[in-house]
Amino acid sequence: LQYMSGFGNEHISEDPRCPGALPEGQNNPQVCPYGLYAEQLSGSAFTCPRPTNKRSWLYRILPSVCHKPFKPLEAGHLTHDWDEIEPDPNQLRWKPFEIPKALQNKMDFVSGLHTLCGAGEPRGRNGIAIHIFVCNASMINRCLYNSDGDFLIVPQQGKLLITTEFGKMLVEPNEICVIQQGMRFSVEVFGETRGYILEVYGAHFELPDLGPIGANGLANPRDFLVPTAWYEDRQVPGGYTVISKYQGKLFAAQQDYSPYNVVAWHGNYTPYKYHLEKFMVINAVAFDHADPSIFTVLTAKTTRTGVALADFVIFPPRWGVANNTFRPPYYHRNCMSEFMGLIKGHYEAKEEGFQPGGGSLHSMMTPHGPDADCFEKASKAKLEPERVADGTMAFMFESSLSLAITKWGLQTSNRLDKNYYKCWEPLKSHFNPKCK
């Protein structure tokens, strides 16, 4: 597999089997090279300012309009019904989500989507959803596209070979990929596979502003990879299924050819992937903590300056050197909602109970922080330079929205850890009015 580098760049790509497939000097000639059809995919309004204008031109064997009418498709545990169960402000933690065995229940990426929590509404183009995917089979002669928003996909177990209209990407644990609104894709897996998805309605992910950090740091634009053009001219007499996620529901249409028939393309609206090990970590080197916003990889902004619809934040291996400082995360109440997942290793603030493939949700203004064991150890530790989180990669989906839990998340999944609150019960008072 080959990739082009750069976040939000204008890219051009041709399948090498058809050199010169891109028209020269214009987007939509009367007759395209090789008898192809020109089709534009717009990720923004035509009149958006140039820095935020997103579009790509695809040159394909048949246009994507050639399909039978869409019909409703059973969505399983995929939902945006945030009122199906009463709100729950408690600290919530889930054990690793179970992957079905292929012999018992064959499940591909689409049928393995399970909505855990979310807020907002796709028709109003403002909101997010957090999904868990568990699957054991590849998508065969079917693809998915999301009419509602963007998918940020975080594989935790098993690698994903993702075929898109723009080309192929291999995405392994400790990497992420973003499939933006409207892009058709299929997922091939190689065994039992699990991961997390952050879906945003009404905004695209972008790199956070760096402010006083300067021109370089955090996720560098050149480390984002975009697939190169690859096409198949394949007829599917038995029917190829195109699935649309539309207004929170699934619909399916049939066609008799592969949708991956794009011979060449150009533009700045593409799928992309990123390896989390390439993140340039910033940290406090004197005392106290910098805010966890220094770990932001991607952000989806709102119209309020500095307030995110959703942030994707990671906690990678790094050095801890702060003097006279309680080094683990401090106790906290937050106006944002925080969902945490663990790709691998042991998270420093909760080494027991928080496991790879599981998750936790601390809703807005619900208190949270290190468990009792972590507090006692860190309060007595000798402060010297130390490696933090070696062999670990935890992440956070953070949102300014108040997230509702689905019935699947609270009940049906049967993965909720009902003893989570007990990790703070051993905390005891150290107050001594005679000791300053």
C-alpha positions in Angstrom: 0.0 0.0 0.0 1.2 3.5 -0.8 0.2 6.8 0.8 0.5 10.5 0.3 1.3 12.7 3.3 -0.1 15.9 4.6 -3.2 17.0 6.6 -5.9 18.8 4.5 -3.5 19.0 1.4 -4.6 19.3 -2.2 -3.7 15.8 -3.5 -3.8 14.3 -6.9 -3.7 10.5 -7.6 -4.1 8.2 -10.5 -4.1 4.4 -10.6 -0.8 3.6 -12.4 -2.7 1.2 -14.7 -4.3 4.3 -16.3 -1.7 7.0 -16.7 -3.2 10.4 -17.7 -6.6 9.6 -16.3 -6.8 13.0 -14.6 -8.1 15.7 -17.0 -5.6 18.5 -17.6 -6.5 22.1 -16.8 -10.2 21.5 -15.9 -12.4 19.4 -13.6 -15.3 18.5 -15.9 -14.3 18.2 -19.6 -16.9 17.3 -22.3 -15.2 13.9 -22.5 -13.0 12.6 -19.7 -9.9 10.4 -20.4 -10.6 6.7 -20.8 -14.3 7.5 -21.1 -14.6 8.1 -17.4 -17.3 10.0 -15.6 -16.5 13.1 -13.5 -18.2 13.3 -10.1 -17.6 15.9 -7.3 -17.8 15.0 -3.7 -18.4 18.1 -1.6 -17.6 18.1 2.2 -18.6 21.7 2.7 -20.9 24.3 1.2 -19.7 25.7 -2.1 -19.4 29.2 -0.6 -17.3 28.3 2.5 -14.2 30.4 2.8 -11.2 28.8 1.0 -9.5 27.6 4.2 -12.5 25.5 5.1 -13.7 24.6 1.6 -13.6 20.8 1.2 -14.2 18.9 -2.1 -12.7 16.3 -4.3 -13.2 15.3 -7.9 -13.5 11.6 -8.7 -13.1 10.1 -12.2 -15.0 6.8 -12.2 -16.1 4.1 -14.5 -19.8 4.6 -13.6 -21.2 7.4 -11.4 -22.4 6.5 -8.0 -26.0 7.5 -8.9 -26.4 4.1 -10.7 -28.3 2.1 -8.0 -31.7 0.9 -7.2 -33.8 2.8 -4.6 -32.8 2.7 -1.0 -34.8 0.6 1.4 -34.7 0.5 5.2 -32.2 -1.8 6.7 -32.3 -3.3 10.3 -29.8 -1.1 12.3 -29.4 -3.5 15.3 -27.8 -1.5 18.1 -26.9 1.6 16.1 -29.1 4.5 17.3 -29.3 8.2 18.0 -32.3 7.8 20.3 -31.0 9.5 23.4 -34.3 9.2 25.3 -34.7 5.5 25.4 -33.5 5.3 29.0 -33.3 7.7 32.0 -30.2 9.9 32.3 -27.5 8.6 34.6 -24.9 11.1 36.0 -22.8 8.4 37.7 -19.2 7.6 36.9 -19.5 4.7 34.5 -17.0 2.1 33.5 -17.3 -0.8 31.1 -15.4 -4.1 31.1 -13.9 -5.0 27.7 -16.7 -5.3 25.2 -17.2 -8.9 24.0 -16.4 -10.0 20.5 -18.8 -12.7 19.2 -17.3 -15.9 17.9 -17.6 -16.4 14.2 -19.1 -19.9 14.5 -21.8 -18.6 16.8 -22.6 -15.2 15.2 -20.9 -14.0 12.0 -20.7 -10.2 12.3 -19.0 -7.7 10.0 -18.2 -4.0 10.7 -21.7 -2.7 9.9 -23.6 -5.3 11.9 -21.1 -5.0 14.7 -21.8 -1.3 15.3 -23.1 -0.6 18.8 -24.0 2.9 20.0 -22.8 3.6 23.6 -23.7 7.2 24.1 -24.2 10.5 22.4 -26.0 13.8 22.1 -27.5 16.1 19.5 -29.3 15.3 16.3 -28.0 14.5 12.8 -30.9 16.3 11.1 -29.9 19.5 12.9 -26.2 18.9 12.0 -25.0 19.3 15.5 -24.0 16.4 17.8 -21.8 13.4 18.4 -22.1 9.7 19.0 -19.7 7.2 20.5 -19.9 3.7 19.1 -18.2 0.4 19.8 -17.5 -2.0 16.9 -17.0 -5.7 17.4 -16.7 -8.0 14.4 -15.3 -11.3 13.2 -16.0 -11.2 9.4 -15.1 -9.0 6.5 -17.7 -6.9 4.5 -18.4 -8.9 1.3 -20.0 -7.1 -1.6 -21.3 -4.3 0.6 -20.0 -0.9 1.6 -21.1 1.9 4.0 -21.2 5.6 3.8 -22.2 8.0 6.5 -24.6 10.8 5.4 -24.7 12.1 9.0 -21.1 13.0 9.7 -17.5 11.8 10.1 -16.2 8.6 11.6 -13.0 8.7 13.6 -12.1 5.0 14.0 -9.8 3.7 16.7 -9.0 0.0 16.3 -8.1 -1.7 19.6 -7.8 -5.4 18.6 -7.1 -6.6 15.1 -6.1 -4.6 12.0 -8.5 -3.2 9.5 -7.9 -3.2 5.7 -10.2 -0.3 4.7 -11.1 0.0 1.0 -12.4 3.5 0.0 -13.3 5.3 -3.2 -9.9 7.0 -2.8 -7.8 3.8 -2.3 -6.9 1.4 0.4 -5.6 1.9 4.0 -4.3 -0.6 6.5 -5.1 0.6 10.0 -3.7 -1.3 13.0 -4.0 -0.8 16.7 -2.2 2.4 17.8 -3.3 4.0 14.5 -6.5 5.9 13.8 -8.3 6.7 10.6 -11.0 9.3 9.7 -13.7 8.5 7.1 -15.3 11.8 6.3 -19.0 12.3 5.6 -20.3 10.7 2.4 -17.2 8.5 1.6 -17.9 4.9 0.8 -15.8 2.3 2.5 -15.6 -1.4 3.3 -13.7 -3.1 6.1 -11.8 -6.3 5.8 -10.7 -8.0 9.1 -8.4 -10.9 9.9 -10.0 -12.4 13.0 -11.7 -11.1 16.1 -11.7 -7.3 15.9 -12.7 -4.5 18.3 -12.5 -0.8 18.5 -14.1 2.6 19.2 -15.7 5.2 16.9 -16.2 8.9 17.5 -18.9 10.3 15.1 -19.4 14.0 14.7 -22.4 15.7 13.0 -22.0 19.1 11.4 -18.2 19.6 11.7 -15.0 18.1 10.3 -11.9 17.2 12.3 -9.0 19.5 12.1 -5.7 20.0 13.8 -5.9 22.1 17.0 -4.4 25.6 17.0 -1.0 25.7 18.7 -1.0 29.2 20.2 2.2 29.8 22.3 3.5 26.3 21.4 4.4 27.8 18.0 4.6 26.4 14.6 5.5 22.8 15.4 4.3 20.1 17.8 1.5 17.7 18.8 0.3 16.0 15.7 2.4 17.2 12.8 0.5 17.6 9.5 3.0 15.6 7.4 2.4 12.5 9.5 -1.2 12.1 8.2 -1.4 9.7 5.3 -3.9 9.6 2.5 -4.5 6.6 0.2 -3.6 6.5 -3.4 -6.0 5.8 -6.2 -7.0 2.1 -6.8 -9.9 0.9 -8.8 -11.6 -2.3 -9.7 -13.8 -2.8 -12.7 -15.9 -5.5 -11.2 -19.4 -6.6 -12.1 -21.5 -8.1 -9.3 -24.4 -10.0 -10.9 -25.7 -11.1 -7.5 -26.0 -7.5 -6.3 -23.7 -5.2 -4.5 -25.2 -3.5 -1.4 -24.6 0.2 -0.7 -25.5 1.1 2.9 -26.3 4.6 3.9 -26.4 5.8 7.5 -29.0 8.6 7.1 -30.7 10.5 9.9 -29.4 7.9 12.4 -30.9 4.9 10.6 -29.5 2.5 8.0 -30.8 2.1 4.4 -29.6 -0.2 1.7 -29.6 0.0 -2.1 -28.5 -2.6 -4.7 -26.3 -2.1 -7.7 -24.5 -4.6 -10.0 -21.0 -3.2 -9.9 -18.3 -2.3 -7.4 -18.3 1.3 -6.0 -14.5 1.2 -6.0 -14.3 2.1 -9.6 -12.5 5.5 -9.2 -9.5 5.5 -11.6 -8.2 8.9 -10.5 -9.1 11.7 -8.2 -7.9 15.1 -7.0 -8.9 17.4 -4.1 -8.6 18.1 -0.4 -11.6 16.0 0.9 -10.2 12.6 1.6 -10.0 9.7 4.1 -6.8 9.7 6.1 -4.9 7.8 8.8 -2.4 8.6 11.5 0.0 6.7 13.8 -0.3 7.7 17.4 3.4 7.1 18.1 4.2 10.1 15.9 2.6 12.5 18.3 5.0 15.0 19.7 4.3 15.1 23.4 4.3 18.4 25.3 4.6 18.3 29.1 5.3 20.3 32.3 9.0 20.4 33.1 9.0 22.5 36.3 6.0 21.9 38.5 2.2 21.3 38.4 0.2 20.1 35.4 -0.4 21.5 32.0 -4.1 21.0 31.0 -4.8 17.8 29.1 -5.6 19.8 26.1 -1.9 19.6 25.3 -2.6 16.0 24.2 -5.2 16.9 21.6 -4.6 15.1 18.3 -7.7 16.3 16.4 -10.6 18.6 17.2 -14.1 19.3 15.7 -14.9 22.9 16.6 -18.1 24.7 17.4 -18.9 28.3 16.6 -17.8 29.2 20.2 -14.1 30.0 20.2 -12.1 27.4 22.1 -15.1 25.1 22.8 -15.1 21.8 20.9 -17.9 19.7 19.7 -15.4 16.9 20.1 -11.7 16.5 20.8 -9.7 13.4 20.3 -7.0 13.3 23.0 -4.3 10.7 23.7 -2.1 9.9 26.7 1.1 8.4 25.2 4.4 7.3 26.8 6.3 10.3 28.1 8.6 11.6 30.8 7.3 12.9 34.1 9.7 15.4 35.8 7.5 17.9 37.7 8.9 18.9 41.1 6.8 19.0 44.3 3.8 17.9 42.2 1.2 15.2 42.5 1.9 13.7 39.1 -1.1 11.6 38.1 -4.2 13.3 36.9 -5.7 15.5 39.6 -9.3 15.2 41.0 -11.6 17.1 38.7 -15.1 18.2 37.8 -15.5 19.4 34.2 -18.0 21.3 32.1 -17.1 18.8 29.3 -18.1 15.1 29.0 -15.1 12.7 29.0 -15.2 9.2 27.5 -12.0 7.2 27.9 -10.8 4.1 26.1 -7.7 2.0 26.4 -5.9 0.6 23.4 -3.1 -1.2 25.3 -1.3 -1.3 28.6 -2.3 0.1 32.0 -3.7 3.6 32.6 -1.7 5.4 35.3 -4.6 6.7 37.3 -6.5 3.3 37.4 -4.2 0.4 36.9 -6.9 -2.1 38.0 -10.3 -2.4 36.4 -9.8 -0.1 33.4 -8.9 -2.6 30.7 -8.0 -2.5 27.0 -11.2 -2.8 25.0 -13.3 -1.3 27.8 -14.1 2.3 28.6 -15.3 4.9 31.1 -17.6 7.9 30.9 -17.4 10.8 33.3 -20.3 13.1 32.5 -20.1 16.8 32.8 -19.6 18.0 36.4 -19.4 14.4 37.7 -16.3 14.2 39.9 -13.5 11.8 38.9 -9.8 11.3 39.5 -7.3 8.7 40.5 -8.3 5.7 42.6 -7.3 5.4 46.2 -4.3 3.2 45.5 -2.9 5.6 42.9 -3.3 8.5 45.3 -1.5 6.9 48.1 1.4 5.7 46.0 1.9 9.0 44.1 1.6 11.1 47.4 4.6 9.1 48.9 6.6 8.6 45.7 10.2 9.8 45.5 10.1 12.5 42.8 12.6 11.9 40.2 12.5 11.7 36.4 10.3 8.7 35.4 8.8 7.2 32.3 5.0 7.4 32.3 2.7 5.1 30.4 5.4 3.0 28.7 3.6 0.3 26.7 0.3 2.1 27.2 -2.0 4.1 25.0 -5.1 5.5 26.5 -7.3 8.1 24.7 -10.3 10.4 25.4 -13.2 11.5 23.4 -14.2 14.8 25.0 -17.2 16.9 24.1 -19.0 20.1 25.2 -22.3 18.2 24.9 -24.0 16.3 27.7 -24.0 12.7 26.6 -26.9 10.3 27.1 -26.2 6.6 27.5 -28.1 4.1 25.3 -30.0 1.1 26.7 -27.3 -1.1 25.1 -24.6 0.7 27.0 -26.4 0.5 30.4 -28.1 -2.8 30.2 -28.0 -5.0 27.0 -24.2 -5.1 26.6 -23.9 -6.5 30.1 -20.4 -5.0 30.4 -21.1 -2.2 32.9 -18.9 -2.4 35.9 -21.4 -1.8 38.8 -18.6 -1.7 41.3 -16.7 1.2 39.7 -17.5 3.7 42.4 -15.8 1.4 45.0 -12.3 2.4 43.7 -12.7 5.7 45.5 -14.2 4.4 48.8 -10.8 3.7 50.4 -9.9 7.3 50.1 -9.4 8.7 53.7 -9.0 12.1 55.3 -5.4 13.2 55.9 -6.5 16.5 57.4 -4.6 17.6 60.5 -5.3 21.2 61.6 -2.1 21.2 63.7 0.1 20.4 60.7 0.7 23.3 58.3 
